[in-house]
Amino acid sequence: MVGGGQSGADLFLNALRGEWGEAAEINWVSRRNNFNALDEAAFADEYFTPEYISGFSGLEEDIRHQLLDEQKMTSDGITADSLLTIYRELYHRFEVLRKPRNIRLLPSRSVTTLESSGPGWKLLMEHHLDQGRESTESDVVIFATGYRSALPQILPSLMPLITMHDKNTFKVRDDFTLEWSGPKENNIFVVNASMQTHGIAEPQLSLMAWRSARILNRVMGRDLFDLSMPPALIQWRSGT
């Protein structure tokens, strides 16, 4: 199993429980330095509010990137329940049942090479902290490593008109329209394409209703949906 997020944890637990048959050995590899918990603290949830997005979007680009790095575990960590379940399963297996230790947890490692080896695969790994190099062989390798952003293939003819932060990141306005030099009466709306400008909540479903309402209000040219909010619990910006 390669990947230290929730998907990797779920897959590891299924393999540990023998959902696909009893494995001779299971390895769980993660680039992170531990199998980190999802940040579900009460005030961390405030990142997933329209008020926070409003304050976040007005910050300088380098500050936004810094905040996204700091907040990563609010979306990419493993739930405390999953971690506790895995820990208990491992404890019961090895300390109570005294089964052979055929399971390895391998944090701080990147898979650098994957090559065919007989009926299975050979993985070469590099340790981030001590620069050690390791290898392991497996019949099955499952990558739970997330996704990579890519531009939709329908856009090439419009790309010269669209303003970009970099080659894969759009400049998106507060109302989820792209900055572009096309006709002013025409707009391109995007969702899940503006985490760098709208914050850690942008790829999540938690604000989908608010996001959709804001887009529909813009399309209709009137407030079809009331998006007024009570005073924010936290004053994220100075002078608020």
N, C-alpha and C positions, 0 to 999 in steps of 0.2 A: 504494500500500500504506500503510495507516494502522495503526500499532501497532509498538512497539519491543521486543516480546518474542520468544520462540522461534517462535511461529506466524507472526508478521510476517516474521521472518528466513527461515523455510522458504518462505513464499509469494514473498518477494522473490527468493530464489535460483532458484526455479522460473521466475519471469518472466524473470530475467536469462539463464537458459539457454534461453529460448524454448520452454518446455514447452507453452505455449498459443499459440505463434506468435511471430514476431519483432515486438517492440513498437517503435513510433517513439520513445517516451520512457517512462521509468519513474521515478516519484518514490516515495521511502520516507520517510514522515513519522512522527516520534515525539515525544511530549511530554517524554521524558527528554533530558538534556543531552548524551548520547552513546548509542551502541548498546552497552549495557553487558553485560559477560560474566556468566554464571551463576557464583555463588560456590560452587565445588566444592572448596574447601580442606578438608583432612582434619578439622579441628576444627569447621568449619561443619556437617559431617554429624551432629555430636552434637546439633544442634537437633532432629533427627528420631529421637529415642529416647524411650522411656517415662520415663527418669530426668529428662530435660530438661522434659518436659511436667509432671511432678510438681512440679518447682521453679517453673516458669513460672506454673502455675495459682494458686499462693498469693500472687502479687505483687499490688500495688495496680494498679488499672485503668489509671491514667495511665502507670505504668511498663511495663505490658504493651503498650500502644499504642506507646510509644517503641521498645521492642524489636522489635515487628513491622515498624516503619518501617526500623529498622537492618538487619533480616534479609531484606528484600524480595528482594534479588538471589540469595538461596539458592533461591528458587523461581521468580522471574519473569524472570531474566536469560536471555541467549542462550549456548548452549554455546560453549566456546572453539573447538571444531572447526568449528562453523557460521560463526563470525566469521572464522576463518582462511581457510575455503573461499571466503567472499564476497570477502574482501580480495584473495586470489590471483586470483579470476575477474576482478575489476575491474582489477587491475594488468595482467593478461595482455591484457585487452580494450583498455585505453587506452594502456598504455606499450609493449607488445610489438606488438600488431596495429595500434595507432594509429587505432582506430575513433573516430568522432565521439563526443563526450561527451554522450550523450543520457540519462544516468542521474544523478539527483540524490539525495543523502542529506540529509534535512532534519530534524535533531534540534531540540529546544527549541521545538517548535511544536504548537499545538493547532488542530484543525479547528473553526472556529466556525460555519461555515455550509456547507451542501451544497445546491446548487440545480441544477435542470435547465437544461441549456444545449445546445440543438439535440439531436443524437443522443446526447450524453454528459452530463457533469456538470462544474460549476464548484465548486471548493473555495476557501473563504476561510480563511486561516490567520492566527494571531497568534503572534508570537515572544515567548517568556516573558522573555528577558533584555534585549532592546532595544526591546520593545513595537512592533516593526515589523509591518506588515500586508502580506500577500502573497496572491496568488491563482494558481491553476493550473487547467487544464482537462484532463479525461481521459475517454476512452471508458468505462473501467471503474474503479470504486473498490472496493477490498476492505478491509473493516474487520477487523483482528485485534486488537481492543481489550479482550479479556477478557469478563468477565460482571459483572452487577450482582446482588447478593443480593436475593431477594424472598421473601416469606412464601408458603408453599403455600396454594393456594386452598381446601384441605379444612379449614383451621383456623379460619375466622371464628367459628364457634359456641363454640370453646374459648378464644379469645383473652382474654376477660375473666378467665380463670382462670390464664393463663400470665404469669409474671414476665419483663419485658423489660429489657435495658440501654437500648435506644432502640427506635424504631419498627420496625427491621429486624433487631435482634440479640437472640437469646434469652439468658437466664441458664441456663447448662448446668453441672450438677454434674460432679464428677470421673468418675462412672460413666456419663456421657453421657445422663443423664436431665434433662429440663427441670424447672426450678423452677416449681411451680404449686400452686394451692390446691385442686385436685381431690382425689378420694378417695386416701388414702395408699397403699392397696393397688394402685392403678393408676398406671402410669408411662408416660411418652412418651419414647422413646429417639430421639436424633437423631445423624446423622453429617454431616460437612461443614457444620456450622452453628455451630461454636464456636471459630473461629480466635482470637477475642478473649480466650477463656478457656483454650484448650488449645494455642495456639501456631501457628507457621507450618506445622507438619506436618499440621494438621487437614484441609486440602483435598487432601492428597497421598495416594497409594496406598501409600507406604512403610510405614505403620503400620497398614494395613487389617487384617491378621491379628490383631495385638495388640488393636486397637480392637474388633473383632468378638468376640474371646475375652472381653474385659472385659464387654461387653454381655451375652453369653450366660451368663457366670458370675452376673451380676446377675439375669437372668431366671430362671435355674434355682435361685437361692438357695444355691448351693454352688460350690466351685471345680472346675468341670468341666475347666478348663484351668489348668495351672500357670503363673502369671505372675510367679513369683519371678525376680529379676534378680541378676546378679553385681554387685559394687560398681561404681559409676559411674566412668568414666575421669576425669570432671571433677566437682568439687564445686561445683555451681551456686549453692547457698545457704549462708549462714553456719551453722556448727554441724553440718555434714553430714560 
